Amino acid sequence: MKQLKSTAPVMELVMDSKYQFYALEVMSRERAAVARKEMEYWLNEAEEWAQLRKARHHPLRADDANLETPAG
């Protein structure tokens, strides 16, 4: 009578693969959460710069500054 081979190594490999897929899923979700926070930060930063650029009395606007061209 033939002896059946143990399926333990195969099952161990499958379990390792399932764990690795789960770990990669978790890592991907964590990275996405960080990226979302960074995206929100930079969008808010861009909006602040846009507001400053549009501000009526911003000191860097040429029409508000009393700039004289040097006589040449």
PyMOL Python script that loads the backbone (N, CA, C, O; Angstrom):
from pymol import cmd

cmd.read_pdbstr("""\
ATOM      1  N   MET A   1       0.819  -1.177   0.000  1.00  0.00           N
ATOM      2  CA  MET A   1       0.000   0.000   0.000  1.00  0.00           C
ATOM      3  C   MET A   1       0.871   1.252   0.000  1.00  0.00           C
ATOM      4  O   MET A   1       1.844   1.338   0.749  1.00  0.00           O
ATOM      5  N   LYS A   2       0.510   2.245  -0.863  1.00  0.00           N
ATOM      6  CA  LYS A   2       1.293   3.465  -0.958  1.00  0.00           C
ATOM      7  C   LYS A   2       0.954   4.388   0.196  1.00  0.00           C
ATOM      8  O   LYS A   2      -0.184   4.458   0.661  1.00  0.00           O
ATOM      9  N   GLN A   3       1.967   5.083   0.633  1.00  0.00           N
ATOM     10  CA  GLN A   3       1.771   6.053   1.705  1.00  0.00           C
ATOM     11  C   GLN A   3       1.416   7.402   1.074  1.00  0.00           C
ATOM     12  O   GLN A   3       2.064   7.838   0.122  1.00  0.00           O
ATOM     13  N   LEU A   4       0.391   8.054   1.606  1.00  0.00           N
ATOM     14  CA  LEU A   4      -0.036   9.355   1.096  1.00  0.00           C
ATOM     15  C   LEU A   4       0.961  10.429   1.516  1.00  0.00           C
ATOM     16  O   LEU A   4       1.452  10.433   2.645  1.00  0.00           O
ATOM     17  N   LYS A   5       1.247  11.332   0.596  1.00  0.00           N
ATOM     18  CA  LYS A   5       2.138  12.442   0.922  1.00  0.00           C
ATOM     19  C   LYS A   5       1.395  13.444   1.792  1.00  0.00           C
ATOM     20  O   LYS A   5       0.190  13.646   1.642  1.00  0.00           O
ATOM     21  N   SER A   6       2.108  14.048   2.674  1.00  0.00           N
ATOM     22  CA  SER A   6       1.517  15.055   3.545  1.00  0.00           C
ATOM     23  C   SER A   6       1.249  16.319   2.749  1.00  0.00           C
ATOM     24  O   SER A   6       2.072  16.727   1.929  1.00  0.00           O
ATOM     25  N   THR A   7       0.117  16.933   2.983  1.00  0.00           N
ATOM     26  CA  THR A   7      -0.216  18.195   2.316  1.00  0.00           C
ATOM     27  C   THR A   7       0.173  19.396   3.175  1.00  0.00           C
ATOM     28  O   THR A   7      -0.118  20.537   2.814  1.00  0.00           O
ATOM     29  N   ALA A   8       0.821  19.149   4.294  1.00  0.00           N
ATOM     30  CA  ALA A   8       1.182  20.238   5.202  1.00  0.00           C
ATOM     31  C   ALA A   8       2.042  21.305   4.525  1.00  0.00           C
ATOM     32  O   ALA A   8       1.739  22.489   4.671  1.00  0.00           O
ATOM     33  N   PRO A   9       3.109  20.944   3.784  1.00  0.00           N
ATOM     34  CA  PRO A   9       3.911  22.016   3.151  1.00  0.00           C
ATOM     35  C   PRO A   9       3.106  22.845   2.162  1.00  0.00           C
ATOM     36  O   PRO A   9       3.306  24.056   2.071  1.00  0.00           O
ATOM     37  N   VAL A  10       2.202  22.217   1.420  1.00  0.00           N
ATOM     38  CA  VAL A  10       1.381  22.943   0.457  1.00  0.00           C
ATOM     39  C   VAL A  10       0.437  23.881   1.190  1.00  0.00           C
ATOM     40  O   VAL A  10       0.288  25.040   0.801  1.00  0.00           O
ATOM     41  N   MET A  11      -0.192  23.399   2.230  1.00  0.00           N
ATOM     42  CA  MET A  11      -1.111  24.238   3.009  1.00  0.00           C
ATOM     43  C   MET A  11      -0.356  25.393   3.666  1.00  0.00           C
ATOM     44  O   MET A  11      -0.871  26.507   3.761  1.00  0.00           O
ATOM     45  N   GLU A  12       0.860  25.118   4.115  1.00  0.00           N
ATOM     46  CA  GLU A  12       1.670  26.172   4.729  1.00  0.00           C
ATOM     47  C   GLU A  12       1.985  27.253   3.694  1.00  0.00           C
ATOM     48  O   GLU A  12       1.934  28.443   4.004  1.00  0.00           O
ATOM     49  N   LEU A  13       2.309  26.842   2.472  1.00  0.00           N
ATOM     50  CA  LEU A  13       2.588  27.787   1.398  1.00  0.00           C
ATOM     51  C   LEU A  13       1.353  28.618   1.062  1.00  0.00           C
ATOM     52  O   LEU A  13       1.454  29.826   0.853  1.00  0.00           O
ATOM     53  N   VAL A  14       0.192  27.975   1.012  1.00  0.00           N
ATOM     54  CA  VAL A  14      -1.058  28.687   0.731  1.00  0.00           C
ATOM     55  C   VAL A  14      -1.348  29.682   1.842  1.00  0.00           C
ATOM     56  O   VAL A  14      -1.748  30.814   1.573  1.00  0.00           O
ATOM     57  N   MET A  15      -1.151  29.273   3.077  1.00  0.00           N
ATOM     58  CA  MET A  15      -1.400  30.179   4.196  1.00  0.00           C
ATOM     59  C   MET A  15      -0.425  31.354   4.152  1.00  0.00           C
ATOM     60  O   MET A  15      -0.812  32.494   4.408  1.00  0.00           O
ATOM     61  N   ASP A  16       0.849  31.076   3.826  1.00  0.00           N
ATOM     62  CA  ASP A  16       1.814  32.160   3.708  1.00  0.00           C
ATOM     63  C   ASP A  16       1.397  33.128   2.608  1.00  0.00           C
ATOM     64  O   ASP A  16       1.491  34.343   2.780  1.00  0.00           O
ATOM     65  N   SER A  17       0.937  32.595   1.477  1.00  0.00           N
ATOM     66  CA  SER A  17       0.508  33.446   0.370  1.00  0.00           C
ATOM     67  C   SER A  17      -0.691  34.290   0.776  1.00  0.00           C
ATOM     68  O   SER A  17      -0.738  35.481   0.469  1.00  0.00           O
ATOM     69  N   LYS A  18      -1.657  33.692   1.459  1.00  0.00           N
ATOM     70  CA  LYS A  18      -2.832  34.452   1.895  1.00  0.00           C
ATOM     71  C   LYS A  18      -2.415  35.565   2.845  1.00  0.00           C
ATOM     72  O   LYS A  18      -2.926  36.682   2.763  1.00  0.00           O
ATOM     73  N   TYR A  19      -1.482  35.259   3.752  1.00  0.00           N
ATOM     74  CA  TYR A  19      -1.015  36.279   4.687  1.00  0.00           C
ATOM     75  C   TYR A  19      -0.285  37.389   3.928  1.00  0.00           C
ATOM     76  O   TYR A  19      -0.472  38.570   4.222  1.00  0.00           O
ATOM     77  N   GLN A  20       0.542  37.011   2.957  1.00  0.00           N
ATOM     78  CA  GLN A  20       1.269  38.017   2.198  1.00  0.00           C
ATOM     79  C   GLN A  20       0.323  38.917   1.418  1.00  0.00           C
ATOM     80  O   GLN A  20       0.518  40.131   1.370  1.00  0.00           O
ATOM     81  N   PHE A  21      -0.699  38.330   0.810  1.00  0.00           N
ATOM     82  CA  PHE A  21      -1.683  39.142   0.088  1.00  0.00           C
ATOM     83  C   PHE A  21      -2.399  40.090   1.047  1.00  0.00           C
ATOM     84  O   PHE A  21      -2.625  41.255   0.719  1.00  0.00           O
ATOM     85  N   TYR A  22      -2.753  39.590   2.231  1.00  0.00           N
ATOM     86  CA  TYR A  22      -3.422  40.432   3.221  1.00  0.00           C
ATOM     87  C   TYR A  22      -2.494  41.566   3.661  1.00  0.00           C
ATOM     88  O   TYR A  22      -2.917  42.717   3.771  1.00  0.00           O
ATOM     89  N   ALA A  23      -1.224  41.229   3.912  1.00  0.00           N
ATOM     90  CA  ALA A  23      -0.265  42.247   4.344  1.00  0.00           C
ATOM     91  C   ALA A  23      -0.081  43.311   3.260  1.00  0.00           C
ATOM     92  O   ALA A  23       0.006  44.500   3.566  1.00  0.00           O
ATOM     93  N   LEU A  24      -0.023  42.887   1.998  1.00  0.00           N
ATOM     94  CA  LEU A  24       0.100  43.852   0.905  1.00  0.00           C
ATOM     95  C   LEU A  24      -1.149  44.716   0.773  1.00  0.00           C
ATOM     96  O   LEU A  24      -1.061  45.905   0.466  1.00  0.00           O
ATOM     97  N   GLU A  25      -2.302  44.117   1.005  1.00  0.00           N
ATOM     98  CA  GLU A  25      -3.555  44.887   0.968  1.00  0.00           C
ATOM     99  C   GLU A  25      -3.544  45.963   2.049  1.00  0.00           C
ATOM    100  O   GLU A  25      -3.868  47.121   1.785  1.00  0.00           O
ATOM    101  N   VAL A  26      -3.170  45.573   3.263  1.00  0.00           N
ATOM    102  CA  VAL A  26      -3.139  46.522   4.385  1.00  0.00           C
ATOM    103  C   VAL A  26      -2.129  47.636   4.108  1.00  0.00           C
ATOM    104  O   VAL A  26      -2.415  48.811   4.335  1.00  0.00           O
ATOM    105  N   MET A  27      -0.948  47.260   3.617  1.00  0.00           N
ATOM    106  CA  MET A  27       0.075  48.253   3.318  1.00  0.00           C
ATOM    107  C   MET A  27      -0.414  49.230   2.247  1.00  0.00           C
ATOM    108  O   MET A  27      -0.186  50.435   2.356  1.00  0.00           O
ATOM    109  N   SER A  28      -1.075  48.725   1.229  1.00  0.00           N
ATOM    110  CA  SER A  28      -1.584  49.582   0.162  1.00  0.00           C
ATOM    111  C   SER A  28      -2.624  50.556   0.684  1.00  0.00           C
ATOM    112  O   SER A  28      -2.627  51.729   0.311  1.00  0.00           O
ATOM    113  N   ARG A  29      -3.503  50.074   1.544  1.00  0.00           N
ATOM    114  CA  ARG A  29      -4.527  50.964   2.113  1.00  0.00           C
ATOM    115  C   ARG A  29      -3.894  52.039   2.999  1.00  0.00           C
ATOM    116  O   ARG A  29      -4.327  53.191   2.988  1.00  0.00           O
ATOM    117  N   GLU A  30      -2.868  51.658   3.765  1.00  0.00           N
ATOM    118  CA  GLU A  30      -2.188  52.635   4.619  1.00  0.00           C
ATOM    119  C   GLU A  30      -1.497  53.702   3.765  1.00  0.00           C
ATOM    120  O   GLU A  30      -1.565  54.890   4.081  1.00  0.00           O
ATOM    121  N   ARG A  31      -0.846  53.286   2.703  1.00  0.00           N
ATOM    122  CA  ARG A  31      -0.183  54.247   1.822  1.00  0.00           C
ATOM    123  C   ARG A  31      -1.191  55.171   1.152  1.00  0.00           C
ATOM    124  O   ARG A  31      -0.928  56.362   0.978  1.00  0.00           O
ATOM    125  N   ALA A  32      -2.334  54.630   0.778  1.00  0.00           N
ATOM    126  CA  ALA A  32      -3.374  55.451   0.162  1.00  0.00           C
ATOM    127  C   ALA A  32      -3.884  56.494   1.154  1.00  0.00           C
ATOM    128  O   ALA A  32      -4.141  57.638   0.780  1.00  0.00           O
ATOM    129  N   ALA A  33      -4.030  56.095   2.421  1.00  0.00           N
ATOM    130  CA  ALA A  33      -4.504  57.041   3.438  1.00  0.00           C
ATOM    131  C   ALA A  33      -3.495  58.177   3.619  1.00  0.00           C
ATOM    132  O   ALA A  33      -3.882  59.340   3.740  1.00  0.00           O
ATOM    133  N   VAL A  34      -2.215  57.842   3.638  1.00  0.00           N
ATOM    134  CA  VAL A  34      -1.174  58.869   3.770  1.00  0.00           C
ATOM    135  C   VAL A  34      -1.183  59.775   2.538  1.00  0.00           C
ATOM    136  O   VAL A  34      -1.095  60.997   2.660  1.00  0.00           O
ATOM    137  N   ALA A  35      -1.289  59.180   1.368  1.00  0.00           N
ATOM    138  CA  ALA A  35      -1.307  59.959   0.128  1.00  0.00           C
ATOM    139  C   ALA A  35      -2.514  60.896   0.100  1.00  0.00           C
ATOM    140  O   ALA A  35      -2.404  62.029  -0.370  1.00  0.00           O
ATOM    141  N   ARG A  36      -3.659  60.436   0.595  1.00  0.00           N
ATOM    142  CA  ARG A  36      -4.857  61.270   0.625  1.00  0.00           C
ATOM    143  C   ARG A  36      -4.629  62.483   1.528  1.00  0.00           C
ATOM    144  O   ARG A  36      -5.005  63.602   1.181  1.00  0.00           O
ATOM    145  N   LYS A  37      -4.011  62.250   2.690  1.00  0.00           N
ATOM    146  CA  LYS A  37      -3.737  63.368   3.599  1.00  0.00           C
ATOM    147  C   LYS A  37      -2.769  64.358   2.961  1.00  0.00           C
ATOM    148  O   LYS A  37      -2.949  65.571   3.075  1.00  0.00           O
ATOM    149  N   GLU A  38      -1.744  63.841   2.289  1.00  0.00           N
ATOM    150  CA  GLU A  38      -0.786  64.725   1.628  1.00  0.00           C
ATOM    151  C   GLU A  38      -1.468  65.506   0.504  1.00  0.00           C
ATOM    152  O   GLU A  38      -1.209  66.696   0.324  1.00  0.00           O
ATOM    153  N   MET A  39      -2.337  64.833  -0.250  1.00  0.00           N
ATOM    154  CA  MET A  39      -3.048  65.499  -1.327  1.00  0.00           C
ATOM    155  C   MET A  39      -3.906  66.632  -0.767  1.00  0.00           C
ATOM    156  O   MET A  39      -3.909  67.738  -1.309  1.00  0.00           O
ATOM    157  N   GLU A  40      -4.628  66.361   0.309  1.00  0.00           N
ATOM    158  CA  GLU A  40      -5.478  67.386   0.913  1.00  0.00           C
ATOM    159  C   GLU A  40      -4.631  68.559   1.409  1.00  0.00           C
ATOM    160  O   GLU A  40      -5.022  69.717   1.257  1.00  0.00           O
ATOM    161  N   TYR A  41      -3.485  68.265   1.993  1.00  0.00           N
ATOM    162  CA  TYR A  41      -2.598  69.327   2.467  1.00  0.00           C
ATOM    163  C   TYR A  41      -2.176  70.216   1.302  1.00  0.00           C
ATOM    164  O   TYR A  41      -2.274  71.440   1.385  1.00  0.00           O
ATOM    165  N   TRP A  42      -1.703  69.598   0.210  1.00  0.00           N
ATOM    166  CA  TRP A  42      -1.191  70.378  -0.910  1.00  0.00           C
ATOM    167  C   TRP A  42      -2.300  71.123  -1.640  1.00  0.00           C
ATOM    168  O   TRP A  42      -2.070  72.221  -2.147  1.00  0.00           O
ATOM    169  N   LEU A  43      -3.489  70.552  -1.703  1.00  0.00           N
ATOM    170  CA  LEU A  43      -4.605  71.284  -2.306  1.00  0.00           C
ATOM    171  C   LEU A  43      -4.969  72.497  -1.470  1.00  0.00           C
ATOM    172  O   LEU A  43      -5.263  73.562  -2.013  1.00  0.00           O
ATOM    173  N   ASN A  44      -4.953  72.345  -0.153  1.00  0.00           N
ATOM    174  CA  ASN A  44      -5.212  73.493   0.728  1.00  0.00           C
ATOM    175  C   ASN A  44      -4.116  74.543   0.586  1.00  0.00           C
ATOM    176  O   ASN A  44      -4.395  75.742   0.581  1.00  0.00           O
ATOM    177  N   GLU A  45      -2.877  74.093   0.473  1.00  0.00           N
ATOM    178  CA  GLU A  45      -1.759  75.006   0.284  1.00  0.00           C
ATOM    179  C   GLU A  45      -1.931  75.799  -1.020  1.00  0.00           C
ATOM    180  O   GLU A  45      -1.733  77.013  -1.046  1.00  0.00           O
ATOM    181  N   ALA A  46      -2.296  75.104  -2.089  1.00  0.00           N
ATOM    182  CA  ALA A  46      -2.519  75.760  -3.380  1.00  0.00           C
ATOM    183  C   ALA A  46      -3.655  76.775  -3.284  1.00  0.00           C
ATOM    184  O   ALA A  46      -3.573  77.861  -3.857  1.00  0.00           O
ATOM    185  N   GLU A  47      -4.703  76.420  -2.565  1.00  0.00           N
ATOM    186  CA  GLU A  47      -5.837  77.336  -2.417  1.00  0.00           C
ATOM    187  C   GLU A  47      -5.425  78.592  -1.649  1.00  0.00           C
ATOM    188  O   GLU A  47      -5.851  79.695  -1.992  1.00  0.00           O
ATOM    189  N   GLU A  48      -4.604  78.430  -0.618  1.00  0.00           N
ATOM    190  CA  GLU A  48      -4.125  79.599   0.124  1.00  0.00           C
ATOM    191  C   GLU A  48      -3.313  80.520  -0.776  1.00  0.00           C
ATOM    192  O   GLU A  48      -3.461  81.741  -0.719  1.00  0.00           O
ATOM    193  N   TRP A  49      -2.445  79.927  -1.617  1.00  0.00           N
ATOM    194  CA  TRP A  49      -1.645  80.745  -2.530  1.00  0.00           C
ATOM    195  C   TRP A  49      -2.540  81.443  -3.548  1.00  0.00           C
ATOM    196  O   TRP A  49      -2.299  82.595  -3.910  1.00  0.00           O
ATOM    197  N   ALA A  50      -3.560  80.750  -4.002  1.00  0.00           N
ATOM    198  CA  ALA A  50      -4.488  81.375  -4.961  1.00  0.00           C
ATOM    199  C   ALA A  50      -5.208  82.550  -4.315  1.00  0.00           C
ATOM    200  O   ALA A  50      -5.396  83.590  -4.947  1.00  0.00           O
ATOM    201  N   GLN A  51      -5.610  82.387  -3.061  1.00  0.00           N
ATOM    202  CA  GLN A  51      -6.286  83.477  -2.359  1.00  0.00           C
ATOM    203  C   GLN A  51      -5.348  84.666  -2.170  1.00  0.00           C
ATOM    204  O   GLN A  51      -5.757  85.814  -2.336  1.00  0.00           O
ATOM    205  N   LEU A  52      -4.096  84.393  -1.825  1.00  0.00           N
ATOM    206  CA  LEU A  52      -3.130  85.483  -1.679  1.00  0.00           C
ATOM    207  C   LEU A  52      -2.909  86.203  -3.004  1.00  0.00           C
ATOM    208  O   LEU A  52      -2.812  87.429  -3.052  1.00  0.00           O
ATOM    209  N   ARG A  53      -2.832  85.421  -4.076  1.00  0.00           N
ATOM    210  CA  ARG A  53      -2.621  86.011  -5.399  1.00  0.00           C
ATOM    211  C   ARG A  53      -3.791  86.900  -5.778  1.00  0.00           C
ATOM    212  O   ARG A  53      -3.597  87.946  -6.398  1.00  0.00           O
ATOM    213  N   LYS A  54      -4.986  86.505  -5.419  1.00  0.00           N
ATOM    214  CA  LYS A  54      -6.189  87.252  -5.785  1.00  0.00           C
ATOM    215  C   LYS A  54      -6.512  88.386  -4.816  1.00  0.00           C
ATOM    216  O   LYS A  54      -7.364  89.231  -5.094  1.00  0.00           O
ATOM    217  N   ALA A  55      -5.829  88.394  -3.687  1.00  0.00           N
ATOM    218  CA  ALA A  55      -6.147  89.395  -2.660  1.00  0.00           C
ATOM    219  C   ALA A  55      -5.951  90.810  -3.206  1.00  0.00           C
ATOM    220  O   ALA A  55      -4.959  91.087  -3.881  1.00  0.00           O
ATOM    221  N   ARG A  56      -6.877  91.684  -2.920  1.00  0.00           N
ATOM    222  CA  ARG A  56      -6.864  93.058  -3.445  1.00  0.00           C
ATOM    223  C   ARG A  56      -5.648  93.838  -2.974  1.00  0.00           C
ATOM    224  O   ARG A  56      -5.043  94.567  -3.760  1.00  0.00           O
ATOM    225  N   HIS A  57      -5.284  93.700  -1.726  1.00  0.00           N
ATOM    226  CA  HIS A  57      -4.217  94.523  -1.157  1.00  0.00           C
ATOM    227  C   HIS A  57      -2.948  93.719  -0.921  1.00  0.00           C
ATOM    228  O   HIS A  57      -2.176  94.025  -0.013  1.00  0.00           O
ATOM    229  N   HIS A  58      -2.739  92.727  -1.708  1.00  0.00           N
ATOM    230  CA  HIS A  58      -1.517  91.955  -1.543  1.00  0.00           C
ATOM    231  C   HIS A  58      -0.338  92.810  -1.998  1.00  0.00           C
ATOM    232  O   HIS A  58      -0.390  93.396  -3.080  1.00  0.00           O
ATOM    233  N   PRO A  59       0.721  92.895  -1.198  1.00  0.00           N
ATOM    234  CA  PRO A  59       1.826  93.809  -1.517  1.00  0.00           C
ATOM    235  C   PRO A  59       2.581  93.467  -2.796  1.00  0.00           C
ATOM    236  O   PRO A  59       3.309  94.317  -3.309  1.00  0.00           O
ATOM    237  N   LEU A  60       2.437  92.280  -3.320  1.00  0.00           N
ATOM    238  CA  LEU A  60       3.186  91.916  -4.518  1.00  0.00           C
ATOM    239  C   LEU A  60       2.435  92.205  -5.812  1.00  0.00           C
ATOM    240  O   LEU A  60       2.975  92.000  -6.899  1.00  0.00           O
ATOM    241  N   ARG A  61       1.187  92.681  -5.706  1.00  0.00           N
ATOM    242  CA  ARG A  61       0.449  93.018  -6.926  1.00  0.00           C
ATOM    243  C   ARG A  61       1.001  94.312  -7.499  1.00  0.00           C
ATOM    244  O   ARG A  61       1.154  95.300  -6.781  1.00  0.00           O
ATOM    245  N   ALA A  62       1.297  94.306  -8.786  1.00  0.00           N
ATOM    246  CA  ALA A  62       1.917  95.459  -9.429  1.00  0.00           C
ATOM    247  C   ALA A  62       0.998  96.673  -9.408  1.00  0.00           C
ATOM    248  O   ALA A  62       1.484  97.796  -9.274  1.00  0.00           O
ATOM    249  N   ASP A  63      -0.308  96.487  -9.536  1.00  0.00           N
ATOM    250  CA  ASP A  63      -1.200  97.632  -9.578  1.00  0.00           C
ATOM    251  C   ASP A  63      -1.395  98.276  -8.219  1.00  0.00           C
ATOM    252  O   ASP A  63      -1.839  99.421  -8.144  1.00  0.00           O
ATOM    253  N   ASP A  64      -1.069  97.562  -7.131  1.00  0.00           N
ATOM    254  CA  ASP A  64      -1.194  98.136  -5.797  1.00  0.00           C
ATOM    255  C   ASP A  64       0.112  98.749  -5.303  1.00  0.00           C
ATOM    256  O   ASP A  64       0.116  99.599  -4.412  1.00  0.00           O
ATOM    257  N   ALA A  65       1.212  98.310  -5.891  1.00  0.00           N
ATOM    258  CA  ALA A  65       2.516  98.808  -5.440  1.00  0.00           C
ATOM    259  C   ALA A  65       2.827 100.132  -6.134  1.00  0.00           C
ATOM    260  O   ALA A  65       2.469 100.334  -7.294  1.00  0.00           O
ATOM    261  N   ASN A  66       3.482 101.011  -5.429  1.00  0.00           N
ATOM    262  CA  ASN A  66       3.898 102.288  -6.005  1.00  0.00           C
ATOM    263  C   ASN A  66       5.296 102.119  -6.581  1.00  0.00           C
ATOM    264  O   ASN A  66       6.278 102.626  -6.038  1.00  0.00           O
ATOM    265  N   LEU A  67       5.361 101.410  -7.673  1.00  0.00           N
ATOM    266  CA  LEU A  67       6.654 101.155  -8.289  1.00  0.00           C
ATOM    267  C   LEU A  67       6.907 102.178  -9.372  1.00  0.00           C
ATOM    268  O   LEU A  67       6.056 102.422 -10.227  1.00  0.00           O
ATOM    269  N   GLU A  68       8.052 102.759  -9.329  1.00  0.00           N
ATOM    270  CA  GLU A  68       8.430 103.710 -10.362  1.00  0.00           C
ATOM    271  C   GLU A  68       9.540 103.093 -11.166  1.00  0.00           C
ATOM    272  O   GLU A  68      10.430 102.437 -10.625  1.00  0.00           O
ATOM    273  N   THR A  69       9.482 103.306 -12.468  1.00  0.00           N
ATOM    274  CA  THR A  69      10.584 102.817 -13.306  1.00  0.00           C
ATOM    275  C   THR A  69      11.705 103.815 -13.249  1.00  0.00           C
ATOM    276  O   THR A  69      11.472 105.023 -13.283  1.00  0.00           O
ATOM    277  N   PRO A  70      12.924 103.322 -13.164  1.00  0.00           N
ATOM    278  CA  PRO A  70      14.057 104.265 -13.096  1.00  0.00           C
ATOM    279  C   PRO A  70      14.184 105.064 -14.392  1.00  0.00           C
ATOM    280  O   PRO A  70      13.959 104.548 -15.486  1.00  0.00           O
ATOM    281  N   ALA A  71      14.543 106.309 -14.242  1.00  0.00           N
ATOM    282  CA  ALA A  71      14.725 107.149 -15.427  1.00  0.00           C
ATOM    283  C   ALA A  71      15.916 106.654 -16.193  1.00  0.00           C
ATOM    284  O   ALA A  71      16.980 106.409 -15.626  1.00  0.00           O
ATOM    285  N   GLY A  72      15.732 106.507 -17.496  1.00  0.00           N
ATOM    286  CA  GLY A  72      16.812 105.920 -18.256  1.00  0.00           C
ATOM    287  C   GLY A  72      17.298 106.700 -19.357  1.00  0.00           C
ATOM    288  O   GLY A  72      18.216 106.274 -20.057  1.00  0.00           O
TER     289      GLY A  72
END
""", "prot")
cmd.dss("prot")
cmd.show_as("cartoon", "prot")
cmd.util.cbc("prot")
cmd.orient("prot")
